Amino acid sequence: MDIRFQVDSAPVLGPALVLFAAGTVVRVRRGVWDRRQGLLRLAAAVYVAAVLSLTVFPLNVTWGEYANQAPWIGQINFIPLLTADVTMVPNVIMMVPAGFLLPLLFRNATSASRATLMTAAASLAVEAAQMLSYIVLNNGRSVDVNDLIANTLGGLVGYALVTLALRASALRGTLLAAALPRSAALRADRRPSAAADGTREAPAAGPVVRP
């Protein structure tokens, strides 16, 4: 028996985005989410879908006598930077938005090191999904440690960019207005005011802009 078919990203991610967008509109209209915070969530969802469409989809499912018989361990490049070249640049660029969005979305992205670890974890999850698709579906995707390095570097660049943006008076207000209530960016913004007022918010974790 020989089974071959392809699962494109649009039929899977498209409906998921439509449902998320519809849910976002409902929550914004009900006042559960602020409009700018809803737009930030929607932008993050579109970005995640774009990354998945580039890294996981399409899924080329092949079972049977014509399936790829190469062992899965041979699809992993464990040696860093040995085959590094200009093809790493797109991987860096791909994860720049992730590093930019992290402090606006999550409370734990309070420093460059934490944002870097979070980006590395997300990249590792993508690589694991690629490996799993090869093992289960014979999808033909390889796993490269250089992709992990490039993706992590992209996240660090994105974090540096959002740090600079939060220091710019022209952008700071817009970004903080869109940031989620418990995000690292808002928590860092509240601490100076809390310290001046003598409230309990001052002892919170370090600022979002931290090496």
Salt bridges, closest charged atoms under 4 A:
ASP2 OD2 - ARG4 NE 3.05
ASP189 OD1 - ARG172 NH2 2.61
